[in-house]
Amino acid sequence: MKNTLKNINREDFMNFFRDDEKLNTLSSDDRVEIFLQILQGSSDITKELLNELICDYNVHNLRISQIK
């Protein structure tokens, strides 16, 4: 596959991300790939973040509990 990517800066990325019309050009697989790769590390994944995600997507059959 020919590499046709150009360098984009943070502002370009965020403008794309915030534009529903452009964002809708991404496939479901694209979105999952971005979702799985975007966080920097394990410390970014918290019970609060997962609960917010579940709430935002109206997922009612899951519950996050924290085990120390």
C-alpha positions in Angstrom: 0.0 0.0 0.0 1.3 3.4 -1.0 1.9 5.7 2.0 -0.1 8.9 1.2 -0.3 10.2 4.7 0.8 13.8 5.4 1.9 15.1 8.7 -1.0 16.5 10.6 -0.7 18.5 13.8 -2.8 18.4 16.9 -5.1 21.2 15.7 -5.8 19.4 12.4 -6.5 16.1 14.2 -8.9 17.7 16.8 -10.7 19.7 14.1 -11.3 16.4 12.2 -12.4 14.7 15.4 -14.9 17.4 16.3 -16.4 17.6 12.8 -19.3 15.0 12.6 -19.3 15.0 8.9 -15.6 14.1 8.6 -15.8 11.7 11.6 -18.6 9.9 9.8 -16.2 9.0 7.0 -14.5 6.6 9.4 -15.6 2.9 9.4 -16.6 1.1 12.6 -13.3 -0.7 12.4 -11.4 2.6 12.1 -13.1 3.9 15.2 -12.4 0.7 17.2 -8.7 0.9 16.2 -8.4 4.5 17.3 -10.3 3.8 20.5 -7.9 0.9 21.3 -4.7 2.8 20.6 -5.4 6.4 21.8 -4.7 6.1 25.5 -1.1 6.5 26.5 -0.9 3.8 29.2 -2.6 1.7 31.8 -2.9 4.6 34.2 -5.3 6.2 31.8 -7.8 3.4 32.3 -9.8 4.0 35.5 -13.0 2.8 37.0 -14.4 6.3 36.6 -13.4 6.4 32.9 -15.0 3.0 32.2 -18.2 3.9 34.1 -18.4 7.2 32.1 -17.9 5.3 28.8 -20.6 2.8 29.8 -23.0 5.6 30.7 -22.3 7.6 27.6 -23.1 4.6 25.4 -26.2 3.5 27.5 -24.7 0.1 28.2 -26.9 -1.3 31.1 -25.7 -4.9 31.2 -22.2 -4.2 32.5 -20.9 -3.0 35.9 -17.3 -2.0 36.6 -15.9 -2.9 40.0 -12.4 -2.2 41.3 -10.4 -4.9 42.9 -7.2 -3.9 44.7 
